[in-house]
Amino acid sequence: MSISCITPSLSAQRAEEIARSFDLRNLPQEFYANPYPIYDWLREHEPIRRMPDGSLFLTRHADLVSVYKDAQTFSSDKQAEFTPKYGAGSPLHEHHTTSLVFNDPPLHTRVRKIIMGALSRRAIAQMEAGLIALVNGLLDRIEEQGDGDLIEDFASAIPVEIIGNLLGIPHTDREPLRDWSLAILGALEPKLSREQEELGNSSVREFKSYLQGLVKERRQHPGDPEHDVLTRLIQSEAELTEIELLQNCIFILNAGHETTTNLIGNALIALQEHPQALSYLLSIHEHSAQEVRQQTTDFDRNSSIEARWDTAIDEFLRFESSNQLGNRRATYDFELGGQTYPAGTLLTLCIGAANRDPSVFTQANALQLDRSPNKHLAFGYGIHQCAGLSLARLEGRIAVSSFLQRFPDYQLTDQPVRGGRARFRGFLRAGFKIS
């Protein structure tokens, strides 16, 4: 297939038309296919955009950083927004107002500390061998078939297994995890249909019911708290209520699944649009072999290879941010861009736009896999920076590098299907074949 049509171009005139009437609750299909020309116009002409609902839409990197830094002024608590959206007492309301990401200290501090204990550098290093084995098993299956789907057969299968292992979910119980996650996160979209709301609520109910049984079993047969996040959470019940325990288990799956799936899928599909970037990655090991003559140990060589891959993964995260939007609510009057705004103002932080801000990134709309430094905001910033960022980078590096080493000549067989969401940018399907 032609690889030039994966991300369609948008004329400057059409981008301006969409930007001038920009409303997250009423977006045209062109936006979902390629939002970046619209973000470019907003960042240049209206970087603090007053939305029809009175909220602010921020697109400059510096503005996002200033909001992220000031957690006292800019709250992550979403009660005020989620109560009218979902209805008080609904499963979606209970979940999204209890999970780590939409809370402030002290709940945020307590839960993050527990989770981070299972995501230490040592713990993540111990996951690497199992992750490599998992990826190789998926690649073996693809090689037997001769083709597959980049998302269903590869990108989405990896984080589901990794998070399933962290929570100690039996393999026989993992089939519904991806669908639950997609439905719950899909309900975070700015415009929510009745069908999305019903599916999101039923997914929270089903997942919560499943977890209640799993928690009961784990209380009777605890796992190793150094690796089993669920056991760690259970043993910290003095600090967590039952609802906080269950809902943050759901959050761990959602946070670790969707963004990592998008990272891997976006990277492999972007390489089909950017053959020079693909050639660069395929040459990394060849260049590293030439450097061995000047290095004394395999550790030095492997560190060099991993460093280049880590740099490339960060660029994929910047170029196509898995999570495009964040939200805050002002608890005090504040100043931004020379204007004063009142307490209670809602803000949408456009990570996808900030990560292509030309004041921070040279050739911001170009994919440069050796970009350094790279001050992207794909993992957020400040106290809410992604707790699993090191694990996500590891999954991305091993998944993409192993795939390319095995199938350097892979080709898409049909037009990839995007997720059609504003908050999370990724693909649902992408058929491919191997040569």
C-alpha positions, 0 to 999 in steps of 0.5 A: 500500500502507499505509505504516504496516506497514513497521516493525511495532510491538512491545508493551512486554510482548513487548519485555520478554519477548524482552529478558529471554531475549535471546540473539543466537544465538536471536532471534525474527522480531519482533527482525529486524522491529523490534529497537529496543523490545528495545534500549530495554528492555536499555539501561534495565534491563540495559545490560551484558547477560551473554549465555548464552555469557558475552560482554557485550552493551552498549547505552549510548552512553557505554559504546561510546565508552569501549570504542572509545577504548581500543584497547589494552584492547579488541582488534579481533583476532578469531582467538580467536572466528573459529577455532572458528566457521569452522575454522582455514585455512578461506576465511572464517577467512583472510578475516575474520582478515586484513581491516582491520576485524578487526585491530589495529595494526600491520596495521590501521595499514599497510592503513588508511594505504594505503586512506586515501590513495585516499580523501582529500578531493580524491580524493572530490571528484573522484568526485562528477561520476562519481557524479552521472552514475551515479545519473542513469543509474540514474534514467533507466532507472527512469523508462523502466520506470515502476517498479522495486526500490529495492534491486536497481535503485538502492541496491545498484547505486551502491556496487558501481559506486563500489567497482568503480571504486576497485579498477579492476574491469572493468564486465563482471566486476562482476555477481557482486560483490554476491552475493559480498559478501552471502554473506561478510558474512552469515557474520558473523551470530552464528548461522551455518547450514551453508548460510551457511558453505558459501556464505561459503567458496565466495564467498571462494574465488571472489573471491580467485581472481578477484582473483589474475588481476586483480592479475596484470593490474594489475602488468603495467598499473598504474593511477593510484595516486591513484585506483586502490586496487588499484594502491596496494596492489600498490605497497605490497607491501613492507608487505603479504603476498599474502594481506593484499593479496587479502583487503583488496581483498575487505574494501574491497568488503564494507565499501563495499557493504553499509553504503552500500546499507543507508543508501540503501535504509533512507533511502528506505523510512523516508521512506515511513513518515515523510511529514513527513520527506519533505516536509522534504527536498522543501522544502530546495531551495525554502527555499534559493531563498528564502535566495539573496536574502541570499547573494551566490554560488552557492557559498554557496547550494550549501553551504547545501543540501549542509549540510542534506542532510549533516545529514539523511544523518547522521540516517538513519545514526543512526535506522537504522544500517546496521551494528548490531553491533561486537565487541571482546575484552578484552586486560586486566582492565577496569572497566565500569559499576562492575564488573570483568571479566577479560581475554579477555571478548568484548564486542558493541557494539550501535551500533543501541541506542547511536544511540537512547540518550535520554541523548544524543539527544532524542526518540531514537526519532524521525526528525529530519532537522535533528538537530544535533548528532548524535553517532551511532556509525554509523561507529564511533569511534576508530582503527577509525572507518570509513575511507570515511565521507566517501565514504559520506556523499557517495553517500548525499546524491547518491543520496537527493537525486537520487532525490527530485528526480526522483521526489518522489511515489514509492510502494512497491508491496509490503511491503519484504523485510528482510535478516533479519540482526542485524548489518547492518540493511537490505532485500533488496527493495522494489518501488516505482512512480513517478507 
